Amino acid sequence: MAVVGLDHVQLAIPEGGEDQARAFFIGLLGMREVTKPETLSPKGCWFEGGGANLHIGIDPDFRPATKAHPAFLVDDLDELRPRLEAAGFATKGDKPVPGYARFFTVDPFGNRIELMQRL
C-alpha cells in the first residue's frame, strides 16, 4: 500500500459564504466550479484549476485555518499579487523556498492561502 496522489483539499467557510468563495476562487484565482455529487449536501462548493481540487464545506462552528493551508501553484505571481491587493486582500511574503517565488494571503473568511510559482 502506498499513497498515490492527492485528490483534494477542503477548506471550511461559514454558512452562506458560497458566493464570496466563488468571487475569490473563481474571480481572483481563476479556478472553475465543478458540480458536487447529488449524494452530498447542496451546501458548499467545489473548485478545480491546474490539477488542484478544492472542496469548500460549511462548518457551523467555523474558525479560519490560520496555519494549515493549501498552496496553489500559479503561472503569473507578479500579475496575481496586485490583483488580490486591489480587491482588498493583503499579501505577505515569507522565508524563501528554493525554486519558488511565493506569498501568502487569506480568503474572504480568513483561511490562509499560499500562492507559489516555480522559478
C-alpha positions as CSV (number, residue, x, y, z in Angstrom):
1,M,0.0,0.0,0.0
2,A,1.2,3.5,-0.8
3,V,-0.3,6.9,-1.3
4,V,-0.5,7.5,-5.0
5,G,-1.7,11.1,-5.1
6,L,-3.7,13.9,-3.6
7,D,-7.4,14.1,-4.5
8,H,-8.5,17.3,-2.9
9,V,-8.1,19.8,-0.1
10,Q,-11.1,21.0,1.9
11,L,-11.5,24.4,3.5
12,A,-14.3,25.4,5.8
13,I,-16.4,28.5,5.5
14,P,-19.4,29.9,7.4
15,E,-23.0,29.2,6.4
16,G,-24.0,31.3,3.4
17,G,-20.4,32.1,2.2
18,E,-20.5,30.3,-1.1
19,D,-20.9,33.4,-3.3
20,Q,-17.9,35.1,-1.5
21,A,-15.9,31.9,-2.1
22,R,-16.8,31.9,-5.8
23,A,-15.8,35.5,-6.2
24,F,-12.4,34.7,-4.6
25,F,-11.5,31.3,-6.1
26,I,-13.1,31.9,-9.5
27,G,-12.9,35.6,-9.9
28,L,-9.5,36.2,-8.5
29,L,-7.6,32.9,-8.6
30,G,-9.1,31.7,-11.9
31,M,-10.4,28.3,-10.8
32,R,-13.6,26.9,-12.1
33,E,-16.6,25.5,-10.2
34,V,-17.4,21.8,-10.6
35,T,-20.7,20.1,-9.8
36,K,-20.8,18.3,-6.5
37,P,-22.3,14.8,-6.5
38,E,-26.0,14.8,-5.7
39,T,-25.4,12.4,-2.8
40,L,-23.6,15.2,-0.9
41,S,-25.0,18.3,0.9
42,P,-26.1,21.0,-1.6
43,K,-24.3,23.5,0.7
44,G,-20.7,24.4,-0.1
45,C,-19.0,24.3,-3.5
46,W,-16.1,22.6,-5.3
47,F,-13.5,24.2,-7.5
48,E,-10.6,23.0,-9.7
49,G,-7.8,24.5,-11.6
50,G,-4.5,23.3,-12.9
51,G,-5.0,19.8,-11.4
52,A,-5.8,21.2,-7.9
53,N,-9.2,20.3,-6.4
54,L,-10.6,22.4,-3.7
55,H,-13.7,21.5,-1.7
56,I,-15.4,24.2,0.3
57,G,-17.6,22.9,3.1
58,I,-19.9,24.7,5.6
59,D,-18.9,24.5,9.2
60,P,-21.5,25.7,11.7
61,D,-18.7,26.3,14.2
62,F,-16.4,27.9,11.6
63,R,-13.0,29.2,12.7
64,P,-10.5,30.1,9.9
65,A,-7.4,28.0,9.3
66,T,-4.6,30.4,10.1
67,K,-1.7,28.0,9.9
68,A,-2.8,25.0,7.9
69,H,-3.3,26.0,4.3
70,P,-3.4,24.9,0.7
71,A,-0.5,26.1,-1.5
72,F,-1.6,26.7,-5.1
73,L,0.8,26.8,-8.0
74,V,0.1,29.7,-10.3
75,D,1.6,30.8,-13.7
76,D,2.0,34.5,-13.0
77,L,2.6,35.5,-9.4
78,D,3.6,39.1,-10.4
79,E,0.2,39.6,-12.0
80,L,-1.8,38.0,-9.3
81,R,-0.4,39.9,-6.3
82,P,-1.6,43.4,-7.3
83,R,-5.0,41.9,-8.4
84,L,-5.5,40.5,-4.9
85,E,-4.4,43.7,-3.2
86,A,-6.7,45.8,-5.4
87,A,-9.5,43.6,-4.3
88,G,-8.7,44.2,-0.7
89,F,-6.7,41.1,0.1
90,A,-3.4,41.8,1.8
91,T,-0.4,39.7,0.7
92,K,2.7,38.8,2.7
93,G,6.0,37.3,1.7
94,D,7.7,34.7,3.8
95,K,11.1,33.0,4.0
96,P,12.4,31.9,0.6
97,V,11.9,28.4,-0.6
98,P,14.4,27.3,-3.3
99,G,12.9,27.1,-6.7
100,Y,9.8,29.1,-6.0
101,A,8.5,32.7,-5.7
102,R,5.6,32.8,-3.2
103,F,3.4,34.8,-0.9
104,F,0.5,34.3,1.5
105,T,-2.9,35.9,1.5
106,V,-6.3,34.9,3.1
107,D,-9.6,34.1,1.5
108,P,-12.7,36.1,2.4
109,F,-13.1,34.1,5.6
110,G,-9.6,34.4,7.0
111,N,-8.3,31.0,5.8
112,R,-4.6,31.1,5.0
113,I,-3.7,30.6,1.3
114,E,-0.2,30.2,-0.1
115,L,0.4,31.1,-3.8
116,M,3.6,29.8,-5.4
117,Q,5.2,30.0,-8.8
118,R,8.0,27.7,-9.9
119,L,11.1,29.6,-11.0
